[in-house]
C-alpha cells in the first residue's frame, strides 16, 4: 500500500512497484495529489486506487506500507508573501503528520506489515552540522511557519520508533532531501518547480535573499530506487536519501536558464522565514548498507523535467 500514492513522489513509486509486478493499493484524498498522476496505471490489473484521507482509520490486508501521505510543499503551510493561499492549511499538515502516521502504524501492527515512513531533511531544520548525518538531531524552530511540517515529521519518526520498540512493528525510516522531476505540481512552491515554470513562461526567476543559501537536488527516479532499497533491506534506518551535490540558489537559477530558457532574467526578493541556509546529505550510510547512490545529474534531470512542464503549461521547450 502507498499512502499519498497520487502525489508527485507517490505516483512514481506506484509506477515502479506496478512495473515490477507488485499488487499496489494507492490511497489518496487528492488534497495535494492528482488523478492525472496515476491515470496511466488505472487499467493495470495489479493497481487499485482508493480515495481516502489517512487522518481517518483504514482497514485492509497488506504486506508493506509506504507512508508518504502529507502536504509537503510550503504553499500548504506557509503564509507566502503576506497572502493566505487557497490551500494554506498548516493544521491539516499537523493532523496528517500525526493522525495519519498513527493510523497507518496501527494498521501495520494489526496485519504485521512492514512500514516505511517517508520522513524529510526538514527534520534537521537550519543545520549547525554540514553535511548532515543521520546522527544529527537537528536545529528546528518549534513555533515557526514551517513547524507543522518539520516537527510533524520529527514526531512521525518518534511514533514509528515507539511502535517498533513497544509492538515490534518492522519499520524503515528514510529522510528525503530536495527532489524534483515530472509530475511536480506546477504551483508547487518549491524552488526547482518555481524556476522551471517561470523560465518556460518567460517570467523572472525569483531568488529569495541573496541566493547564497544551498540545497542538494535529487531526481525522482533516484529517490524511488532508494526508497525501495530501504524497504527491501534488513536495516531500519534512518537513511538520508538525497544527492550530495550542493548548489546555491543562484547556481540553480543559472542551470535552469542554461537548460530551459537562456533569455530568462533573475529577480531577487526578500527571503522567507526560517529558510535554512545550507542543506546537504551525508549518504555514506545508504551507500554502505543499501548499496544506493544517486545517478542523475542536475542538468540531466532538468532536461527530463522541462518537457513534462512544457507540455502541461502548453508552452514550447527550447533546446539551448
KOLRO-100353 format. One record per residue (C-alpha): z, x, y; residue in three letters. Coordinates in steps of 0.2 Angstrom, whole numbers. Layout:
N
NODE	Z	X	Y	ALA
...
***
This chain:
320
NODE	0	0	0	UNK
NODE	-4	6	18	UNK
NODE	5	-2	32	UNK
NODE	-4	-1	48	UNK
NODE	-20	1	37	UNK
NODE	-32	-7	50	UNK
NODE	-27	6	63	UNK
NODE	-36	22	68	UNK
NODE	-27	33	55	UNK
NODE	-23	19	43	UNK
NODE	-42	14	41	UNK
NODE	-47	32	37	UNK
NODE	-33	33	24	UNK
NODE	-38	16	16	UNK
NODE	-56	23	16	UNK
NODE	-51	39	7	UNK
NODE	-40	30	-6	UNK
NODE	-53	17	-10	UNK
NODE	-66	30	-12	UNK
NODE	-55	40	-25	UNK
NODE	-53	24	-35	UNK
NODE	-35	18	-30	UNK
NODE	-31	0	-28	UNK
NODE	-27	-2	-10	UNK
NODE	-17	-16	-1	UNK
NODE	-19	-15	18	UNK
NODE	-5	-23	28	UNK
NODE	-8	-25	47	UNK
NODE	-3	-38	60	UNK
NODE	-18	-32	72	UNK
NODE	-6	-28	87	UNK
NODE	-15	-12	88	UNK
NODE	-26	-12	73	UNK
NODE	-43	-19	72	UNK
NODE	-53	-29	58	UNK
NODE	-68	-19	63	UNK
NODE	-60	-3	57	UNK
NODE	-59	-9	39	UNK
NODE	-74	-22	38	UNK
NODE	-84	-9	28	UNK
NODE	-71	-10	15	UNK
NODE	-69	-29	13	UNK
NODE	-82	-30	-1	UNK
NODE	-74	-16	-11	UNK
NODE	-65	-24	-27	UNK
NODE	-51	-12	-26	UNK
NODE	-47	-16	-7	UNK
NODE	-36	-31	-1	UNK
NODE	-31	-35	17	UNK
NODE	-16	-45	21	UNK
NODE	-11	-50	39	UNK
NODE	7	-46	40	UNK
NODE	20	-39	53	UNK
NODE	31	-27	44	UNK
NODE	46	-32	55	UNK
NODE	46	-47	43	UNK
NODE	51	-43	24	UNK
NODE	36	-42	12	UNK
NODE	37	-43	-7	UNK
NODE	24	-36	-18	UNK
NODE	22	-24	-33	UNK
NODE	15	-7	-28	UNK
NODE	17	11	-34	UNK
NODE	16	20	-17	UNK
NODE	19	15	1	UNK
NODE	11	24	15	UNK
NODE	21	18	30	UNK
NODE	10	20	46	UNK
NODE	14	4	55	UNK
NODE	20	7	73	UNK
NODE	12	6	90	UNK
NODE	9	25	94	UNK
NODE	-1	25	110	UNK
NODE	8	27	127	UNK
NODE	0	11	133	UNK
NODE	11	1	121	UNK
NODE	27	8	128	UNK
NODE	25	16	145	UNK
NODE	23	8	162	UNK
NODE	7	18	166	UNK
NODE	4	22	184	UNK
NODE	15	9	190	UNK
NODE	6	-5	181	UNK
NODE	13	-15	167	UNK
NODE	-2	-16	155	UNK
NODE	-5	-31	144	UNK
NODE	0	-23	128	UNK
NODE	16	-14	136	UNK
NODE	30	-18	124	UNK
NODE	42	-5	121	UNK
NODE	54	-17	112	UNK
NODE	40	-21	99	UNK
NODE	39	-2	96	UNK
NODE	58	-1	93	UNK
NODE	58	-16	81	UNK
NODE	43	-9	71	UNK
NODE	51	8	70	UNK
NODE	67	2	64	UNK
NODE	65	-15	55	UNK
NODE	48	-11	49	UNK
NODE	54	5	41	UNK
NODE	70	-3	34	UNK
NODE	59	-17	26	UNK
NODE	47	-5	18	UNK
NODE	61	6	12	UNK
NODE	69	-9	4	UNK
NODE	53	-13	-5	UNK
NODE	51	5	-11	UNK
NODE	69	4	-18	UNK
NODE	66	-13	-27	UNK
NODE	50	-8	-35	UNK
NODE	53	11	-37	UNK
NODE	38	16	-27	UNK
NODE	35	32	-18	UNK
NODE	37	31	0	UNK
NODE	28	41	14	UNK
NODE	34	40	32	UNK
NODE	21	44	45	UNK
NODE	33	52	57	UNK
NODE	27	62	73	UNK
NODE	28	78	83	UNK
NODE	36	67	96	UNK
NODE	52	69	87	UNK
NODE	53	87	94	UNK
NODE	52	80	112	UNK
NODE	49	93	125	UNK
NODE	52	108	113	UNK
NODE	63	123	118	UNK
NODE	56	131	102	UNK
NODE	37	136	101	UNK
NODE	28	134	90	UNK
NODE	39	120	82	UNK
NODE	45	122	64	UNK
NODE	52	108	53	UNK
NODE	69	116	55	UNK
NODE	69	112	74	UNK
NODE	80	97	79	UNK
NODE	71	93	95	UNK
NODE	74	91	113	UNK
NODE	72	72	116	UNK
NODE	77	61	131	UNK
NODE	85	46	123	UNK
NODE	83	34	138	UNK
NODE	66	38	144	UNK
NODE	50	28	144	UNK
NODE	44	37	128	UNK
NODE	61	35	119	UNK
NODE	57	19	110	UNK
NODE	44	29	100	UNK
NODE	52	46	100	UNK
NODE	69	40	95	UNK
NODE	62	26	84	UNK
NODE	53	39	73	UNK
NODE	68	50	73	UNK
NODE	78	36	66	UNK
NODE	65	32	54	UNK
NODE	67	49	46	UNK
NODE	86	46	46	UNK
NODE	84	30	37	UNK
NODE	72	37	24	UNK
NODE	84	51	20	UNK
NODE	98	39	18	UNK
NODE	88	28	6	UNK
NODE	84	44	-3	UNK
NODE	102	50	-4	UNK
NODE	110	33	-7	UNK
NODE	97	24	-18	UNK
NODE	87	38	-25	UNK
NODE	70	32	-16	UNK
NODE	57	46	-18	UNK
NODE	52	49	-1	UNK
NODE	39	60	9	UNK
NODE	40	64	27	UNK
NODE	26	71	37	UNK
NODE	26	74	56	UNK
NODE	9	71	63	UNK
NODE	3	81	78	UNK
NODE	-11	75	90	UNK
NODE	-25	68	80	UNK
NODE	-42	62	86	UNK
NODE	-58	55	79	UNK
NODE	-69	40	76	UNK
NODE	-61	23	77	UNK
NODE	-48	28	90	UNK
NODE	-46	13	102	UNK
NODE	-57	16	117	UNK
NODE	-42	12	129	UNK
NODE	-30	21	118	UNK
NODE	-22	30	132	UNK
NODE	-21	47	123	UNK
NODE	-29	62	131	UNK
NODE	-44	65	119	UNK
NODE	-50	47	119	UNK
NODE	-47	46	138	UNK
NODE	-58	61	141	UNK
NODE	-72	57	129	UNK
NODE	-73	39	136	UNK
NODE	-73	45	154	UNK
NODE	-86	58	150	UNK
NODE	-98	45	142	UNK
NODE	-95	33	156	UNK
NODE	-99	46	169	UNK
NODE	-81	44	176	UNK
NODE	-70	59	182	UNK
NODE	-59	67	168	UNK
NODE	-41	63	173	UNK
NODE	-30	78	171	UNK
NODE	-11	74	174	UNK
NODE	-1	88	183	UNK
NODE	-10	105	185	UNK
NODE	-17	104	167	UNK
NODE	-7	118	161	UNK
NODE	3	108	148	UNK
NODE	-3	112	130	UNK
NODE	-7	102	114	UNK
NODE	-14	105	97	UNK
NODE	-28	93	91	UNK
NODE	-32	90	73	UNK
NODE	-47	80	67	UNK
NODE	-43	64	57	UNK
NODE	-50	69	41	UNK
NODE	-39	85	41	UNK
NODE	-24	73	43	UNK
NODE	-29	62	29	UNK
NODE	-30	77	17	UNK
NODE	-13	82	22	UNK
NODE	-5	65	21	UNK
NODE	-12	63	3	UNK
NODE	-7	80	-2	UNK
NODE	11	77	4	UNK
NODE	12	60	-6	UNK
NODE	4	68	-22	UNK
NODE	16	83	-21	UNK
NODE	33	85	-28	UNK
NODE	40	90	-11	UNK
NODE	50	78	1	UNK
NODE	46	87	17	UNK
NODE	47	85	31	UNK
NODE	30	93	34	UNK
NODE	21	97	50	UNK
NODE	3	91	49	UNK
NODE	-7	97	63	UNK
NODE	-19	110	69	UNK
NODE	-11	125	76	UNK
NODE	-25	130	88	UNK
NODE	-17	127	105	UNK
NODE	-26	121	121	UNK
NODE	-21	117	139	UNK
NODE	-27	100	145	UNK
NODE	-39	109	157	UNK
NODE	-46	119	142	UNK
NODE	-48	102	133	UNK
NODE	-57	94	148	UNK
NODE	-69	109	149	UNK
NODE	-73	107	130	UNK
NODE	-76	89	132	UNK
NODE	-88	92	147	UNK
NODE	-97	105	136	UNK
NODE	-99	94	121	UNK
NODE	-100	76	129	UNK
NODE	-106	77	147	UNK
NODE	-109	94	156	UNK
NODE	-110	84	173	UNK
NODE	-93	76	171	UNK
NODE	-80	81	185	UNK
NODE	-61	84	183	UNK
NODE	-49	74	194	UNK
NODE	-30	79	195	UNK
NODE	-17	66	196	UNK
NODE	2	66	196	UNK
NODE	10	69	179	UNK
NODE	19	56	169	UNK
NODE	37	55	165	UNK
NODE	44	66	150	UNK
NODE	27	73	146	UNK
NODE	31	88	135	UNK
NODE	25	105	142	UNK
NODE	20	113	126	UNK
NODE	16	107	108	UNK
NODE	10	117	93	UNK
NODE	15	115	75	UNK
NODE	20	129	63	UNK
NODE	11	124	47	UNK
NODE	17	138	35	UNK
NODE	27	125	25	UNK
NODE	12	114	22	UNK
NODE	1	129	18	UNK
NODE	13	136	6	UNK
NODE	19	120	-3	UNK
NODE	5	108	-1	UNK
NODE	-10	121	-1	UNK
NODE	-16	112	15	UNK
NODE	-23	118	32	UNK
NODE	-35	110	44	UNK
NODE	-54	114	43	UNK
NODE	-62	105	58	UNK
NODE	-63	115	74	UNK
NODE	-60	105	91	UNK
NODE	-79	107	96	UNK
NODE	-85	101	79	UNK
NODE	-73	86	79	UNK
NODE	-78	82	97	UNK
NODE	-96	81	91	UNK
NODE	-92	70	77	UNK
NODE	-81	58	88	UNK
NODE	-93	56	103	UNK
NODE	-107	47	93	UNK
NODE	-94	34	87	UNK
NODE	-88	32	105	UNK
NODE	-105	31	112	UNK
NODE	-111	18	100	UNK
NODE	-95	7	104	UNK
NODE	-97	9	123	UNK
NODE	-116	6	122	UNK
NODE	-120	22	130	UNK
NODE	-131	37	125	UNK
NODE	-123	53	118	UNK
NODE	-131	68	126	UNK
NODE	-134	84	116	UNK
NODE	-129	98	128	UNK
***
